[in-house]
Amino acid sequence: MSYEFVIEQDVPLPPKHIGTAPRPPKYPFAEMSVGESFAVPLGEEKAGSNYVSAIRLRSAATNFKKRHTAEAFEFTVRTLHDEGVVRVWRTA
């Protein structure tokens, strides 16, 4: 099947769709001061793996740091099996 395309002039470009208000952040990285931390319960992730929770938090912290280069953000993520949580500390 062959299509024939019609090339047209003077067709206005529609405005860019901005969408709705930005989604609120999932984790409170921006509100943290150096020395503060927060915990996410293990098993909260849908994949059902404790490992996935830690990987997702590390990835979120790294992406936040990359997007906010004007400020010095450093985070450390540890899985605390005895407490049943993955905890994130702001270290810088």
Secondary structure, DSSP 8 states (H G I E B T S, - for coil): --------SS---------SS----SS-GGG--TT-EEEEETT-STT--HHHHHHHHHHHHHHHHHH-TTS---EEEEEETTTTEEEEEE--
